[in-house]
Amino acid sequence: MGENLSEIIEEYKVLDTNVLLHGGAKVLSAFKPKRKDKVTTLIIPLVVFNELDKFKRDMNTLGKNARAVANAIKEARKKEGGSLLDGVKLSDNYYVKSIRKYDDKLDKEFNGVLEQNKPDTVIFKTALSLHRQGKKVEFVTHDTILSNIADACGITVNEWEDFSVLTDYSSLYKGRRILSVRDGLIDSFYEKKRISLEEFIYCEDEKTIRYVEKNSLFSNEYFLLKSLEASKKTALARYDAVKQKLVPLHPLTEKNIGNLTCKNYEQKFAMDALLTPDISLVHLIGPAGTGKTILALAAACYGVMEKIYKKIFITKPLVASGKKDIGFLPGSKEEKLKSWVAPIYDNLPLLITNEKEIKQFSESYIEAEASTYLRGRSLPEIFFILDECQNATPDEVKTTVTRIGEDSKVVLTGDPSQIDDPYLSDTNNGLCHSNERMKKEDFVATIFMEQCVRSKLSEAAAKLL
């Protein structure tokens, strides 16, 4: 049955600043109509260009996206010869247009209700003005408050997130499982130091045994195996996809590294991933106090002392309270950065007890660097820690990981429940993005850590505050 072209459906997508800042130029191609009887016009209120202008000189993802949007629209204007006042053609039945003014009556209607000259208010009123003209309007925004206001006024809201690979944080890949198995399988594992894939996915007649399907296994996925016959009988294993076997953890997971001993099975899983040479990218995800940073630093120090790596690089996203970056800190770049990554340096005395040795080791083997200065560098034979990675954008994580050379390891740590960047969420941040995109690779491991070991106070605060 052919399409009826007698009635053209016109729809308007009003774009908020935050969508363009986070999605960049790809937002401009995201709403291209798939039907010939539909015409879609992207509406960019004039105030949005003013907001983008504030970011255009920033040397980060937001600045890059602000410039990309401006350049993409400029190129479309040059190619098609149109004007934003009337609408610039992006492709067939697809246009972008800018609106300077909304219906003046809205100022009186919302006087004392909304802050009149605030950019968010102007953008919302632009969408509402079109909506009340009887047009089919969607308000595209990531601003939760603004989306609630729009919804309360009858406007359809579209929370477009093309860069989000998670629909919900609860579906995050955790990299570990707890399984009940036959008692004999654990005995065989300790005796043979392996469990073949055939043994692992095979199930006899016990309905309570929870094995896994072969196609559900991820490389370097970790397992806590519990015996059905004896509840305290357990084994820890990692799935090696290359060998197609469950293998024991690194022997050092049961010993001291520096002055550090793994306190639970989650930490042992993490330490195995950090010490296994074939695993180049490690995601350590979980709440504060679970040991993510100190485990990464302990493995890094061990690797340098054993001459596996030449140096330790540490960094964290330049996001702080009040949106101030390291330029607001006193001193040289090195002094600024050391203050910025102080939480990592704070852990050194727990691994090296002599103050003189700490200073010598720090000066000789540890380098702090801002993620914005990494582009163009190549870093072979280093142990790289990107701490607080939940505050990094997917693009920033990509910039970091693509700098890593041969025989290096990169560790991304973070707690997606503690995000300081207003443009990120627990589903679209760089840590979760990398975890979901890279989880099928043979050289990647993820450990979701939940057991707080810092203190009872820390554990209670993480859960209750």
N, C-alpha and C positions, 0 to 999 in steps of 0.2 A: 504494500500500500504506500503510495507516494506521499510526500510531505505537502501539506496545504500551505502555499505561500501567500494566500490572499490576505492573511492577517499577520502583520509583523509584530513580534513581541519585543518591546523596548524595556531594557532593565538598566539600572544605574548602580554602580558600586562606589560608595563614598569611602575613600581610603584615609585612615588615620595615620599620623606621622609614625607611630611605633611600628606599624606593619612594614612601611617602606624602609625604615632604619634597620629592621631585623631581617627582612626578606630581600632587600636590594632590588636590582633591576628585574629579577625573575618574577616579582609581584606583578609587573606590567604585562606579563604573558600568561599569568595564572588563570585569568577569567575569560580567556578567549572562548566565544560561543561555539558549541559543537553542532548546533542546528542552523540550517540556512534561513529559518524564519525568525531568528532571534538576533537582535542588535544590542550589544553591550557597550556601555560607556563608563569608563573609569572617571570618577570625579575626584580631583585633587584640589581641595580648597586652597585659596591663595596663601592663607596663613601656614599651611603645611610646608610650602616652599621656604617660608621664613624660618620655620623650625628646622628644616633640613640644613639651611645655611649655617646654623649654629654648630653643626657637626662636620662641615665639609673639610676643615683643616685637621681634624683628629686623625692620628695615625693608628687607628684601630678598626675593628669591624664596622662600627657605626659610621665612622668617617668614610670608610671605603664604600659602604652601601649608599650613603648620602650622595657621594660623587657619582656612583654608578647610575642611580635613578636620574639625576640631573642630566648626565651625558646621554642616557638612553632616550629621554624625552627630546633632547636637543637633536639627536640624530634622526628621530622620527619626524620632527618638524622640517628638517632639511630635506629629507627624502620625499615627503609627501607635499611639502609646501603649504601646509595648513597653519592654523593659529589655535592656540590653546583656548582662546576666547570662544571660538566656534566649534572646536574639536579637531584633534589631530588623528588621522587614521593610523592605526597600528597594524591592522590586517583586515581582511574582509569582515564587515559587520562588527568591527571592534575599534573603539576610539578612546582617546584620553582627552579630558577637558578640565579646565580650571574655572572655579567660580569664586568671584571676589566677594559678593554680597548675598545674604540670605534675606528672607522676608522681615522687614523692620518691625512688624507686629510682634515678633517673637521676643524682642527686647523687653517690651512692656509685659508680656505674658510671664516671662521668667525673671523679672526684676525682683530681687530679694530672695530668689530661689537658687539661681546659679550665678557664679561670678562672671559678669558680663563680658569682659575683655580677655578672659583667659582663653588661650588657643583651643583647649579641649571643648570649651563652650561654643566657640565659633564653629568648630568642625561639626559638633553635634547639631547645632542649629541649621547648618547647611544641609545635613541629611534630613532633618525634620521638615525643613522648608520644601524640599523635593517631594517628600512623602505626602505632605498635605496638598500638594498640587495634583495628587492622584497618580503619581508615577510609582513604578515598581522599584523599590529602593532596598539595598542591603548596605548596612553600615559595617565596614570591615575594620576591626580593631582588636588589639590585645589588651586594652585597658579594661579591667574588670568593672570598675566603677562606672566608666562611661558606657560600657555595654549594658549594664543594669539600667542606667538612665534612659538609654535608647529603647530598650525593651519595654520599660514602663510607659513610654510614649507611643508604643505600637510599631516601632521600627524593627524590621528583621535584622538580626545581628549575625555576622559571619566572623568567627574567630579563626581565620585562616592561618594554618601553621604548616606550610610545606616542608619546613626544615625540621619539624618534630617527627622523630621516628617512633615515638611511644604515644599510644592513645591514653594510657594511664600509667602512673608511676608503679602501681601494684603489679603491672605486667613486666617490669624490668627483669632482664636475665640476671640471675644471681650467681651462676657459676658453680653451684654446689647443691647436693641433694643428700637426704638421709633415706636409706633404704633398708628394709628388713630382708634378710637372706637366710638361706639354710646354714646351719651351724658348720656343716662340712665345707662349705665354700670359703668361710673365713679360715678354717684350718688349712685348706689347700693354698690359700693366698699367702699365709705366713710361711708355708713349706716351700712353695715354688717361686715366691716373690712375683707372682703375676696371676691374673685371671683372664683367660681368653675371652674374646667377644662372644664366642659361641656359648661358653658357660654362663656368661653374665646375662645374656638375653633369653636363655633357655629357662623354661618354667615347667616343673613337674605337675603335681596335682594339688599342692597347697594353695588354697585360694587367697590366703593372707599374705603370701609373698609378693612384694611389689617390685618386679623387675622393670626394665625399661625397653622401649622399642628402639631398634637399631637406628632408625632415622631421626630419633629425638636426641641422640647423643651429640654433644659438642666437644671439639678437641680441647683437651686440658680442663675438662669438667671434673670437679672433685666430688668424692663420695665418702660419706660416713656410713659404713656397713654395720648393721646391728644384727646379732644372732636372734632368731626366733626362739631358740631353745634356752638361751642364757642371755638375759637382757644386758649384762655388763660386759659381754664379749663383743668387742668391736674391732674394726680395722679401718684405716684411712687409706684412700687410694685416689689416683688421678688417671683419667682416661687418656691414653696416648693414641691419637687417631692414626698416626703413621704406622705404629706397630699393631694397632687394633687390639690393644690389651689394657687392662687396668694394672697400673704399676704402683709400687710403694713410693712414699714421699721421700724427698731428699733426707739423708741420714742426719743432717744438721738441724732438722726440725725438732729433734729430740735432745739436742745439746745446747749449750750456751753459745751465743754469738756476742762477743764482747762480754757485757754483763747482763745480757738479755736472754730470757728463756720464754718460749711460747707458752701461754697460759691456757689455751683452749684449742679445740680442733680448727676453728676458723683462722686463728693465728698461724697454726701449722700449715694449713692450706696456703695462706698468703706467703709464708716464708718459703714454701716449696716453689711457688711460682716465681718468687724473687730470686731464688738461687739456681733455678734450672736454666742453663745457658740457651736452650732452644726456644725459650719463651722470651720474646723481645718486647712485648707490650703487656703490661699488667694494669688492670683496673681494680683499685681497692675502694670499695664504696660502702658507706655506712655512717652511723651517727658518731658524734664526738666521743672520745675516750675508748674506742675499740682497738687502738694501737696501729692505725693505718700509717701515720707518718713515721713513727719510731721504728716500725718494722722495715719500712722502705729505707730509712737512713742506716739501720743496722746492716742490712744486706749490701747497701752501697759501700759502707766502710769496709766490710769484709771483702767485697770484690776488689777494692783498691789495694788493700793490704796483701791480698793474694795475687796481685798484679793481673787480675782479669780485666780490670778497667783502669784507665790512666787518670781519670778525674771524675768528680761528682758535680753535676750541674743541678742547681735548684732554682726554681722560680715559682711564682704564683700570679694569677691574674691581677692587674692593677685596678682593683675595685675596692673602694673603702667607703665608710660612712661619710655621707655628704658629697660623694662623687669626686673626692680629691685624690689625685694620683701622687706618685713619688716626688713630683716637682714641689710639693708642699712640705716635704720632709727636709731637714737641714743637712748640709754636708755635700760631699762629692757623690757621683753616681754610685760608687762602691759602698759608701757609707749609707746612702739612702736605701739601697737594695738590701743591705745587711739588716737594717731596721725593719724593712718590709717582710723579710723572710725569717725574722727572729724566732718564730715558733719552731722552725726546723733546727736552728742553732741551739735552742734551749734543750734539745734532746741529747746533744753531744756528751754532756757530763754523765749521762746514764749509760753511755757506751764506753767512754774513755775517762778514767777517774783522775788522771794527772793533768793539772791545769796547763802545764808547759806543753805537754803532748797534744792537748786539745788545740792550743794556739798554733803549734807547728803543723798539725794535721790540717786544720782549717785553712791556713795560709797556703799550704802546699797543694792540697787536693780538692778543696771545695771552692766552686765559683758560683756566685749568685748573678743571675741575669734577668732582665725584664723581657717578657715574652715578645714585646713589640720590637726588640732589637735582634731577634733571631733570624728574621727573613734574610735569605742569601747565604747563611752559614751552613757548614756541613760538620757534623759532630761524631766522628768515629771513636770507638773504644771508650765510651763514657757511660756513666750511670746517671740518667736524667730523671729528676723528680719534679713533676708539676703538681704542686700542692694546692688545695682549695679549688680543684678543677671544676667544681660545680658553678663557679663564677666565670668560667671561660665560655666563649661562644664556640660553636662547631668549627668556625673558620679559624679561630685562634688555636684550637687543638690541632687542626690540620696543619697549620703553619709550624707548630712545635714538632709534631711527629714526623713530618716530612724533612726535618733537619737531621734526623737521626741516621748516622752512617753505619757501616759494618761493625759487627761485634759490640754493639751498644744495646742498652736496655732502657726503656722509658716506662715510668710508673706514673699513672694518673690517680690521684687520691682526692676524695671529697665526700661531702655529705649533701645530697640534693635537697634536704630539708632546711638547709641554712644558706640560702641564696641572697646575696646583697645587690646583685644587678637587677634593676627594675624591669629590664627587658627579657629576663630569663625566667624559666620555670623548671619544675622538677621533671618535665618531659622533653624540653628542648635545649637544655644546657649541653655544653661540649662533652662533659663526662658521660652522661647517659647516651648522647648521640654516638660517641666513639664506641661505647660498650655494645650498643645494639648493631651498629654497622660492621664491627670487626669481630664479633663473637664466633664466626664460623671459620676464622683463619687458624691454621695449625700452630702459629707462633704467638697466639694471644690467649690470655687467661683473665678470668674475672673472679673476684671473691667478694661477696656481699657479707659484711661483718656487722653483727648485731649485739654481741656480748661485750658490754662495757667493762673495762678492767682498770680504768683510771682511779675511780673511787666510788663509794656508794652515793655520795653527793652528786658526782658527775652523771652517774647512771639515772638517778632520780630526776635531775634537771633536764636531761635529754628527753625523758619520757613525759614529764609533767609540765614543764615551763613553756 
